Amino acid sequence: MKLRCFDRELKDEEGNEVVKENERKSRLRELCSKLWDATKKGAGILCFAAGTAIAVNGCGGGINQNDDAKIETVEENDGNSEEDVDALENETVDSTEEEEEITQSCPEPTTPLGGEVEPLLANSNSTPSQAFSNPDTWVTGDVELTVGAGISGNLLILGRCPNDSNGVAALGVQNGAITVEPQYRLDLKNANTQLAPLSGAELCDPLPVDEAPVSIYNEETKPVVKNIIVGVKPSRGVLEFADVPSAKIMVDNIESTSPIILETGGYAMKQIKSLINDSEGVISIKVTSKTGEELRNPVVRGGLNGLVSKTLRVYSLGSEDSILPTFDFSIPLDPRTNKVMACLRSCTDPTETTEKIIEIPIIITPRVVDDCGKIFDGFSIESLTLNLTPPSSGYSGSYTGEVTVSKEQIDAMSDDSLTILISIRRTPPTVFPNLCPREDTQVELNGIFVSYDKNPRTNERENLPFSVTFTVEVPSDYGSICPCFTPPECQ
């Protein structure tokens, strides 16, 4: 690049204008020197002012002044205005900025690779300070691997196995298909990269913030700009996994492909999981100069530990199979009478209303019990009603009752218990017989067990109605089971 500056010497007998011309010459020399410092090129810059030639040699020469140099004539420029020199200053600054934009070509900061493994079957492990190297380059960092799978199909996911933290239980449908997409994510975090020295190269400056991991998500990679050290000089480079592992689908510990068919019913079980084997990790490193020239592109290698996802245990439902457990009612019957015995006559006040609380535990029996746990869906009791048929004798008391349950809902596969609570209250008659007869009250309990989720076979919540009946007896031989032999109302 060549810049020519023209000015003209003005003659004045007092010499005032000559002083101004000398000042302008000094400013021109300073501008030419700045322009040389900014460009650092081998181009010559020639400034002519008032018969003086200033030659700036890009090869390292100094400033040569020759008062007798020949003045090159160009279009008219009186050179007397300060605007001419100011314009040259502005042009110098603009030229410097353009030159810097052209010469800077360093890799820009990058965003991390996206993608997350679905949490249902996800397992993770971490290897701190994992090393990848070749004879003159090495990378160390913390490797985090997560392996799982995307699951779709006609399934009811029950949840984590109570007896196996690495298992997940589900109910499927006979002849149904399950689509399995193996997933994994591998992240190299807190990477430290060291390369052998490079001579004669102007390296890029390091990043002010360097937090993005070097990652693989489902065999997809992305170049990431990271801070590196070349010899002893901090710089930046581009890191990327150059080789990626593949995830496998395992069904009952045999490698398989998607979709997976549930051939039989009767709660037959298949175990499905995803697997990454131990493998070699390969990372490429690209180092460039400030001008974008590739200086080095080494590859480093290191071991990667494999991992197995959680196991999906799918129990297949046939046409008659239920997602609910079976139920039984443990009624506290007296073995001598096969009735619920109740002391509903007061031993102190013949007019007192007395109450009997009858607890009926519900025995919950799962359809399947294995090393995962108890296999059934969550449920609740709905439409629960209590009907009492008291004795018809005019000398009998009057009876009322209420019914509640100890827990609103039982979660899937849980060990929680459930109890029905019946409260029966008796008010004595207004006319007392000489002897208190036996009083029998018939109790009828009705309700519906309703599944929390829809049966995947019918796509509807499953209902299981129940009806329980028994007799509550107030004995005539009161003292045989009650605190007093002859209550006041019987005297």
C-alpha positions in Angstrom: 0.0 0.0 0.0 1.4 3.5 -0.9 0.2 6.8 0.5 1.2 10.1 -1.0 0.7 13.4 0.8 1.2 16.7 -1.0 1.7 20.1 0.4 3.2 23.3 -0.9 5.7 25.7 0.7 4.5 29.2 1.1 7.0 32.1 0.9 6.7 34.9 3.5 9.4 37.4 4.2 8.6 37.4 7.9 8.6 33.5 7.8 5.3 33.0 9.7 3.8 30.6 7.2 7.0 28.6 7.1 6.5 27.8 10.8 3.0 26.4 10.1 4.4 24.4 7.2 7.0 22.9 9.6 4.3 22.0 12.1 2.3 20.2 9.3 5.4 18.4 8.2 5.9 17.1 11.7 2.3 15.9 11.9 2.6 14.2 8.6 5.8 12.3 9.7 4.0 11.2 12.8 1.0 9.9 10.9 3.2 8.0 8.4 5.0 6.4 11.3 1.7 5.3 12.9 0.4 4.0 9.7 3.6 1.8 9.4 3.1 0.5 12.9 -0.5 -0.4 12.2 0.0 -2.2 9.0 3.5 -3.8 9.6 3.6 -4.5 5.8 6.4 -4.2 3.3 4.6 -1.6 1.3 6.4 1.8 1.0 4.7 5.0 2.1 5.9 8.1 0.5 4.9 11.6 1.7 5.9 14.7 -0.1 5.6 18.0 1.6 7.0 21.4 0.7 9.8 19.9 -1.4 10.7 17.2 1.2 10.4 13.5 0.4 9.8 11.1 3.4 10.4 7.5 2.5 9.3 4.8 5.0 10.8 1.4 4.1 8.7 -1.6 5.1 11.9 -3.7 5.3 13.1 -1.9 8.4 14.7 1.3 6.9 14.6 4.6 8.6 13.3 7.9 7.6 15.4 9.6 4.8 15.1 13.3 4.3 16.2 15.0 1.1 15.5 18.7 0.9 16.5 18.7 -2.7 14.1 15.9 -3.7 12.0 16.3 -6.8 8.4 17.4 -6.2 5.9 15.3 -8.1 3.1 17.4 -9.5 -0.5 16.2 -9.1 -3.8 17.9 -9.0 -4.0 21.2 -7.2 -3.9 21.1 -3.4 -2.9 24.2 -1.6 -2.0 22.3 1.6 -2.7 25.3 3.7 -5.8 23.9 5.6 -5.8 21.9 8.7 -8.6 19.8 7.3 -6.2 18.1 4.9 -4.1 16.7 7.8 -7.2 15.8 9.8 -8.6 13.9 6.9 -5.3 12.0 6.7 -5.5 11.1 10.4 -9.1 9.8 9.9 -8.0 7.7 6.9 -5.1 6.3 8.9 -7.5 5.1 11.8 -10.0 3.6 9.3 -7.2 1.7 7.5 -5.9 0.3 10.8 -9.4 -1.0 11.8 -9.9 -2.6 8.4 -6.5 -4.2 8.6 -7.3 -5.7 12.1 -10.6 -7.1 10.9 -9.0 -8.9 8.0 -6.1 -10.4 10.0 -8.2 -11.8 12.9 -9.8 -15.1 12.0 -9.9 -17.1 15.3 -12.6 -19.6 16.1 -15.5 -18.1 17.9 -17.0 -19.5 21.2 -19.6 -22.2 20.6 -22.8 -23.3 22.4 -22.9 -26.8 23.9 -24.4 -29.8 22.0 -28.1 -30.2 22.9 -30.1 -33.3 23.8 -31.0 -35.1 27.0 -31.6 -38.8 27.7 -35.1 -39.6 28.8 -35.1 -40.2 32.6 -37.3 -43.4 32.7 -34.4 -45.8 32.2 -31.5 -43.4 32.5 -28.3 -44.6 34.4 -25.2 -42.4 34.8 -21.6 -42.8 35.8 -18.7 -40.5 36.1 -14.9 -41.0 35.5 -12.9 -38.1 36.9 -9.6 -37.1 35.3 -9.9 -39.4 32.3 -6.9 -39.1 30.0 -6.7 -39.1 26.2 -3.3 -38.8 24.6 -0.7 -39.4 21.9 3.1 -39.0 22.2 3.1 -35.2 22.2 -0.5 -34.2 23.0 -2.9 -35.0 25.8 -6.4 -34.1 27.1 -7.7 -34.7 30.6 -11.1 -34.1 32.0 -14.2 -35.5 33.8 -16.2 -37.9 31.6 -19.9 -38.3 32.4 -21.9 -41.0 30.6 -25.7 -41.4 30.7 -27.4 -44.3 29.0 -31.2 -44.9 28.7 -33.9 -45.4 26.1 -37.0 -43.8 24.6 -39.9 -46.2 25.1 -43.3 -46.0 23.3 -46.1 -48.4 22.7 -49.3 -49.6 24.4 -47.8 -49.7 27.9 -48.8 -48.8 31.5 -45.6 -47.7 33.4 -46.1 -48.7 37.0 -42.8 -47.2 38.3 -39.5 -48.1 39.9 -39.3 -51.7 41.3 -39.6 -51.6 45.1 -37.0 -54.4 45.5 -34.7 -53.4 42.6 -33.6 -49.8 42.2 -32.3 -50.6 38.7 -35.6 -51.9 37.5 -38.8 -50.3 36.2 -42.1 -52.2 36.0 -44.7 -51.9 33.2 -47.8 -53.7 32.0 -48.1 -54.4 28.3 -50.6 -56.2 26.0 -50.3 -59.6 24.5 -49.2 -59.3 20.8 -48.5 -55.6 21.4 -45.4 -53.9 20.0 -42.9 -51.8 22.0 -40.7 -49.3 20.2 -37.3 -48.8 21.8 -34.8 -46.0 20.9 -31.5 -46.5 22.6 -30.1 -43.1 23.9 -26.9 -42.0 25.5 -25.0 -38.8 26.2 -21.3 -38.5 26.8 -19.8 -35.2 28.1 -16.1 -34.4 28.7 -16.1 -31.5 31.2 -13.3 -29.4 32.7 -11.0 -30.3 29.8 -7.3 -29.5 30.0 -5.5 -29.7 26.7 -1.7 -29.6 26.3 0.2 -29.6 22.9 3.8 -29.4 21.9 5.2 -26.0 21.1 4.8 -24.3 17.7 7.4 -21.9 16.3 6.8 -19.0 14.0 3.0 -18.9 14.5 0.9 -16.2 15.9 -1.7 -18.0 18.0 -5.2 -17.0 19.0 -5.9 -15.6 22.4 -7.6 -17.9 24.9 -11.4 -17.6 25.6 -12.3 -15.4 28.6 -15.0 -18.0 29.6 -14.5 -21.7 28.8 -17.4 -23.9 30.1 -18.9 -25.8 27.2 -18.3 -29.6 27.4 -17.1 -31.7 24.5 -20.1 -34.0 23.9 -21.8 -36.9 22.0 -25.6 -37.3 22.0 -26.9 -40.4 20.3 -23.9 -40.5 17.9 -24.1 -36.8 17.1 -21.1 -34.6 17.8 -20.3 -30.9 17.6 -17.0 -29.0 17.3 -16.4 -27.0 20.5 -14.0 -24.2 20.9 -11.9 -24.8 24.1 -8.9 -23.2 25.8 -5.6 -25.1 25.1 -2.0 -24.7 25.9 0.6 -24.9 23.1 4.0 -25.3 24.7 3.6 -22.8 27.5 1.4 -20.3 25.6 -2.4 -20.2 26.3 -4.5 -20.2 23.2 -7.8 -21.7 21.9 -8.5 -24.7 19.7 -11.4 -26.7 18.4 -12.1 -30.1 20.1 -14.5 -32.8 18.8 -15.1 -36.5 19.4 -13.9 -38.1 16.2 -15.3 -41.6 16.9 -18.6 -42.4 18.6 -19.8 -45.6 20.3 -23.2 -47.2 19.4 -25.9 -48.2 21.9 -27.5 -51.7 21.7 -30.9 -53.0 22.6 -30.9 -56.0 24.9 -34.0 -58.2 25.5 -33.6 -60.9 28.1 -29.8 -60.3 27.8 -29.8 -61.0 24.1 -29.1 -58.3 21.5 -32.3 -57.4 19.7 -33.9 -54.8 17.4 -36.9 -52.6 17.7 -39.9 -53.1 17.8 -40.3 -55.8 20.4 -43.4 -58.0 20.3 -45.0 -59.4 23.5 -46.0 -62.8 22.2 -47.8 -64.2 25.2 -50.1 -63.1 28.0 -50.6 -64.4 31.6 -48.2 -61.7 32.9 -45.2 -63.2 31.0 -42.3 -60.9 31.4 -39.6 -59.4 29.1 -36.6 -57.5 30.3 -35.6 -54.6 28.0 -32.5 -52.4 28.4 -29.9 -50.3 26.5 -26.2 -50.9 26.6 -22.9 -49.1 25.7 -19.9 -51.4 25.8 -16.4 -50.3 26.9 -14.8 -48.5 23.9 -12.0 -46.2 22.8 -12.6 -42.5 22.9 -11.0 -40.5 20.1 -10.8 -36.7 20.2 -9.5 -34.4 17.4 -7.9 -31.1 18.2 -7.6 -28.3 15.6 -5.2 -25.4 16.2 -5.2 -22.4 14.0 -3.4 -19.1 13.8 -4.9 -15.6 14.1 -5.2 -15.5 10.3 -7.2 -18.8 10.2 -4.3 -21.0 9.0 -4.5 -24.6 10.3 -1.3 -25.2 12.2 -1.9 -28.6 13.7 -4.7 -31.2 13.9 -3.7 -34.1 16.2 -5.9 -36.9 17.4 -5.7 -38.3 21.0 -7.2 -41.6 22.3 -8.3 -42.9 25.6 -10.6 -45.6 27.2 -14.3 -45.0 27.8 -16.1 -47.1 30.4 -19.4 -48.7 29.2 -22.7 -48.6 31.0 -26.1 -50.4 31.1 -29.4 -48.5 31.4 -32.1 -49.4 33.9 -34.1 -52.5 33.0 -37.7 -52.2 31.8 -39.7 -55.3 33.0 -42.8 -55.6 30.9 -45.6 -58.0 32.1 -47.9 -59.0 29.3 -51.7 -58.9 29.9 -53.9 -61.6 28.3 -57.6 -61.1 27.6 -58.6 -62.1 31.1 -55.7 -60.5 33.0 -56.4 -57.6 35.4 -54.2 -54.7 36.4 -55.7 -54.8 39.9 -54.7 -57.2 42.7 -57.2 -59.5 44.3 -59.0 -58.4 47.6 -60.3 -60.2 50.7 -61.9 -58.8 53.8 -60.8 -59.8 57.2 -64.0 -59.4 59.3 -63.4 -59.9 63.1 -65.9 -62.7 63.6 -66.2 -64.5 66.9 -65.4 -68.1 66.2 -68.2 -69.3 68.6 -71.0 -67.4 66.8 -69.5 -66.5 63.5 -70.7 -63.0 64.2 -69.1 -59.7 65.3 -69.8 -59.4 69.0 -70.6 -55.9 70.3 -71.1 -54.6 73.9 -73.6 -51.9 73.0 -75.4 -51.7 76.4 -74.0 -49.2 78.9 -72.9 -50.6 82.3 -73.7 -47.3 84.0 -76.5 -45.3 82.3 -79.6 -47.1 80.8 -80.2 -44.2 78.4 -76.6 -43.8 77.1 -75.9 -44.2 73.4 -73.0 -46.5 72.9 -70.7 -47.1 69.9 -68.7 -50.0 68.4 -65.9 -49.4 65.9 -65.4 -52.4 63.7 -62.1 -52.6 61.8 -62.0 -54.6 58.6 -58.5 -55.0 57.1 -58.4 -55.6 53.4 -56.0 -58.3 52.3 -54.3 -57.2 49.0 -52.9 -60.1 46.9 -50.8 -59.0 43.8 -51.2 -61.0 40.6 -47.4 -61.3 40.4 -44.7 -61.2 43.0 -41.1 -61.5 42.0 -37.7 -59.9 42.6 -39.1 -56.6 41.3 -41.8 -56.5 43.9 -45.6 -56.7 43.9 -47.0 -56.1 40.5 -50.3 -54.2 40.4 -51.7 -50.7 39.6 -52.6 -48.2 42.2 -56.3 -48.1 43.2 -58.9 -46.5 45.4 -62.3 -47.4 46.8 -65.2 -45.5 45.4 -69.0 -45.4 46.0 -68.6 -47.0 49.5 -72.0 -47.4 51.3 -73.2 -49.0 54.5 -76.6 -50.5 55.0 -77.9 -51.7 58.5 -80.9 -53.9 59.2 -81.5 -53.7 63.0 -83.6 -56.2 65.0 -87.4 -55.7 64.7 -88.4 -56.2 68.3 -89.9 -53.2 70.0 -87.7 -53.8 73.0 -84.6 -53.4 70.9 -82.4 -50.3 70.6 -82.2 -48.2 67.4 -79.0 -48.4 65.3 -77.1 -46.0 63.0 -73.8 -46.4 61.3 -71.0 -44.7 59.3 -68.2 -46.2 57.2 -64.8 -44.7 56.2 -61.5 -46.0 54.9 -58.0 -45.6 56.4 -56.4 -44.4 53.2 -57.9 -42.7 50.1 -55.5 -44.4 47.6 -53.0 -47.2 47.5 -50.1 -46.6 45.2 -48.9 -49.1 42.6 -46.7 -51.9 43.9 -46.8 -50.5 47.4 -46.8 -52.4 50.7 -49.4 -50.0 52.1 -52.3 -51.5 54.0 -56.0 -50.5 53.7 -58.7 -50.8 56.4 -62.4 -50.2 56.3 -63.7 -48.6 59.5 -67.4 -49.1 60.4 -68.9 -47.2 63.3 -72.2 -48.6 64.7 -74.1 -46.7 67.3 -77.0 -48.0 69.5 -79.6 -45.9 71.4 -81.5 -47.9 74.1 -85.3 -48.3 73.8 -87.6 -46.2 75.8 -89.3 -49.3 77.3 -87.1 -51.8 79.0 -87.9 -55.5 79.3 -87.1 -57.4 82.5 -84.4 -59.3 80.7 -82.3 -58.0 77.8 -82.7 -60.2 74.7 -80.0 -60.8 72.1 -80.0 -58.2 69.3 -78.7 -59.0 65.8 -78.1 -56.3 63.3 -77.3 -57.2 59.7 -74.5 -55.2 58.1 -74.1 -54.8 54.3 -71.0 -53.0 52.9 -70.7 -52.1 49.2 -68.1 -50.4 47.1 -65.9 -50.5 44.0 -62.1 -50.9 43.7 -61.1 -48.5 40.8 -57.7 -48.6 39.2 -55.7 -45.3 39.2 -54.6 -45.8 35.5 -56.2 -47.1 32.4 -55.8 -50.8 31.5 -53.7 -50.8 28.3 -55.8 -53.6 26.9 -59.1 -51.8 27.2 -57.9 -48.2 27.4 -60.3 -47.7 30.4 -59.9 -47.6 34.2 -60.6 -51.0 35.6 -63.5 -51.4 38.1 -64.0 -54.3 40.5 -67.2 -54.1 42.6 -67.5 -55.8 46.0 -70.2 -56.5 48.6 -69.6 -57.7 52.1 -72.3 -58.8 54.7 -72.0 -59.9 58.3 -74.0 -59.8 61.6 -73.3 -57.7 64.6 -74.7 -59.3 67.8 -75.4 -57.7 71.2 -75.5 -60.8 73.4 -78.1 -61.7 76.0 -75.5 -63.2 78.3 -73.9 -59.9 78.5 -71.2 -60.7 81.0 -69.7 -63.4 78.9 -67.9 -60.9 76.8 -68.8 -57.5 78.2 -67.6 -55.5 81.3 -70.8 -56.1 83.3 -73.2 -59.0 83.7 -76.5 -57.1 83.9 -76.6 -53.7 82.3 -78.9 -51.1 84.0 -81.4 -51.2 81.1 -81.9 -54.9 81.7 -82.7 -54.7 85.5 
